[in-house]
Amino acid sequence: MGPRTYAVPAGSGIEVAPRVRHQLRNHTDEDLEVLVVSSPRVSGNPLARRARSQQRDRSKLVVGSYVRRTRPRDLESVVEVEEAADTRQWVGEGGMDWHKQVLQDGDMEHWVLVDRLDRVYAFGVLAGLSEPGAVELRRMVVAPEGRGQGLGRLLLRHLLEQALARPQVTRVWLDVGADNVRARSLYRSFGFVAKEAPPGAVLLENGLYMEWSAQRH
Ligand SMILES: CC(C)(COP(=O)(O)OP(=O)(O)OC[C@H]1O[C@@H](n2cnc3c(N)ncnc32)[C@H](O)[C@@H]1OP(=O)(O)O)[C@@H](O)C(=O)NCCC(=O)NCCS
């Protein structure tokens, strides 16, 4: 850090002041896990970005994974993904009955992302498909063990393509927790913009309305 080198033992931390050049080295053959707490922006932190992209390069989960329509027999895995730690608090209502209803609702589409062995790693739901103009991205979740490897990107691209394949659809909107840094950063990188919610939109508590519009692209 700056001109000096510090040894940081396992379980301890080091504070890097703003604008101080820094670098992290691991001199062992063991994997190193680093927790970066960054203020104000996490996604702009080069160390955090590098750590994520290295993790992505190491795991090739994204190769061979694809998105397909959800079948009733996938729902157990879907609910398992939804109930996982660090997930439920970021999404609204859910559970087996909710997903069963979605599968039967002609106005909604339920999608799963599976790996080569057909294991469910993520799912997403589109809603409001019969309405002209705007489609809602109602939910998207990647299983904790699949995160940080590009699966969220793969799924979001697919959901957007599905929504925009309808000629009458020019906007895709969603509702994301204002403190959901990961999801907001993902949506922003696809061109979603935070806006004031239109009258009548029902948002999560602490929810932020974001929209992708063909007019901007
Ligand atoms: C949000 C979520 C879907 C992202 O899925 P993912 O597979 O981890 O995302 P990817 O690996 O495809 O990363 C895509 C982008 O997401 C953002 N992102 C992912 N992890 C991040 C993190 N830990 N910190 C900040 N941004 C992050 C980045 O913009 C990243 O792009 P980059 O790596 O080029 O910087 C996943 O974290 C999740 O399921 N979270 C819990 C449920 C949830 O919040 N759903 C959204 C409800 S609106």
PDBQT file of the ligand as one rigid body, heavy atoms in Angstrom, charges set to zero:
ROOT
HETATM    1  C1  LIG A 301     -28.252  -9.911  -8.363  1.00  0.00    +0.000 C 
HETATM    2  C2  LIG A 301     -27.856 -11.311  -8.847  1.00  0.00    +0.000 C 
HETATM    3  C3  LIG A 301     -29.009 -11.859  -9.685  1.00  0.00    +0.000 C 
HETATM    4  C4  LIG A 301     -26.576 -11.206  -9.713  1.00  0.00    +0.000 C 
HETATM    5  O1  LIG A 301     -26.280 -12.487 -10.233  1.00  0.00    +0.000 OA
HETATM    6  P1  LIG A 301     -24.758 -12.960 -10.558  1.00  0.00    +0.000 P 
HETATM    7  O2  LIG A 301     -24.846 -14.236 -11.305  1.00  0.00    +0.000 OA
HETATM    8  O3  LIG A 301     -23.969 -12.956  -9.301  1.00  0.00    +0.000 OA
HETATM    9  O4  LIG A 301     -24.264 -11.778 -11.501  1.00  0.00    +0.000 OA
HETATM   10  P2  LIG A 301     -23.087 -11.856 -12.606  1.00  0.00    +0.000 P 
HETATM   11  O5  LIG A 301     -21.995 -12.703 -12.156  1.00  0.00    +0.000 OA
HETATM   12  O6  LIG A 301     -23.712 -12.136 -13.931  1.00  0.00    +0.000 OA
HETATM   13  O7  LIG A 301     -22.588 -10.331 -12.562  1.00  0.00    +0.000 OA
HETATM   14  C5  LIG A 301     -23.187  -9.375 -13.367  1.00  0.00    +0.000 C 
HETATM   15  C6  LIG A 301     -23.048  -7.985 -12.773  1.00  0.00    +0.000 C 
HETATM   16  O8  LIG A 301     -23.785  -7.903 -11.546  1.00  0.00    +0.000 OA
HETATM   17  C7  LIG A 301     -23.133  -6.974 -10.688  1.00  0.00    +0.000 C 
HETATM   18  N1  LIG A 301     -22.621  -7.715  -9.511  1.00  0.00    +0.000 N 
HETATM   19  C8  LIG A 301     -22.609  -9.051  -9.306  1.00  0.00    +0.000 A 
HETATM   20  N2  LIG A 301     -22.092  -9.317  -8.093  1.00  0.00    +0.000 NA
HETATM   21  C9  LIG A 301     -21.783  -8.136  -7.528  1.00  0.00    +0.000 A 
HETATM   22  C10 LIG A 301     -21.232  -7.748  -6.286  1.00  0.00    +0.000 A 
HETATM   23  N3  LIG A 301     -20.887  -8.666  -5.365  1.00  0.00    +0.000 N 
HETATM   24  N4  LIG A 301     -21.066  -6.412  -6.044  1.00  0.00    +0.000 NA
HETATM   25  C11 LIG A 301     -21.426  -5.480  -6.954  1.00  0.00    +0.000 A 
HETATM   26  N5  LIG A 301     -21.946  -5.789  -8.169  1.00  0.00    +0.000 NA
HETATM   27  C12 LIG A 301     -22.127  -7.096  -8.435  1.00  0.00    +0.000 A 
HETATM   28  C13 LIG A 301     -21.968  -6.412 -11.484  1.00  0.00    +0.000 C 
HETATM   29  O9  LIG A 301     -22.446  -5.307 -12.244  1.00  0.00    +0.000 OA
HETATM   30  C14 LIG A 301     -21.650  -7.572 -12.398  1.00  0.00    +0.000 C 
HETATM   31  O10 LIG A 301     -20.912  -7.172 -13.527  1.00  0.00    +0.000 OA
HETATM   32  P3  LIG A 301     -19.273  -7.143 -13.482  1.00  0.00    +0.000 P 
HETATM   33  O11 LIG A 301     -18.837  -8.412 -12.827  1.00  0.00    +0.000 OA
HETATM   34  O12 LIG A 301     -18.907  -7.043 -14.914  1.00  0.00    +0.000 OA
HETATM   35  O13 LIG A 301     -18.919  -5.936 -12.668  1.00  0.00    +0.000 OA
HETATM   36  C15 LIG A 301     -27.534 -12.274  -7.656  1.00  0.00    +0.000 C 
HETATM   37  O14 LIG A 301     -26.598 -11.654  -6.814  1.00  0.00    +0.000 OA
HETATM   38  C16 LIG A 301     -28.745 -12.670  -6.834  1.00  0.00    +0.000 C 
HETATM   39  O15 LIG A 301     -29.452 -13.619  -7.162  1.00  0.00    +0.000 OA
HETATM   40  N6  LIG A 301     -28.977 -11.942  -5.703  1.00  0.00    +0.000 N 
HETATM   41  C17 LIG A 301     -30.065 -12.276  -4.774  1.00  0.00    +0.000 C 
HETATM   42  C18 LIG A 301     -31.437 -12.066  -5.368  1.00  0.00    +0.000 C 
HETATM   43  C19 LIG A 301     -31.614 -10.662  -5.921  1.00  0.00    +0.000 C 
HETATM   44  O16 LIG A 301     -31.161  -9.684  -5.364  1.00  0.00    +0.000 OA
HETATM   45  N7  LIG A 301     -32.330 -10.586  -7.054  1.00  0.00    +0.000 N 
HETATM   46  C20 LIG A 301     -32.665  -9.327  -7.676  1.00  0.00    +0.000 C 
HETATM   47  C21 LIG A 301     -33.965  -8.875  -7.129  1.00  0.00    +0.000 C 
HETATM   48  S1  LIG A 301     -34.489  -7.371  -7.925  1.00  0.00    +0.000 SA
ENDROOT
TORSDOF 0
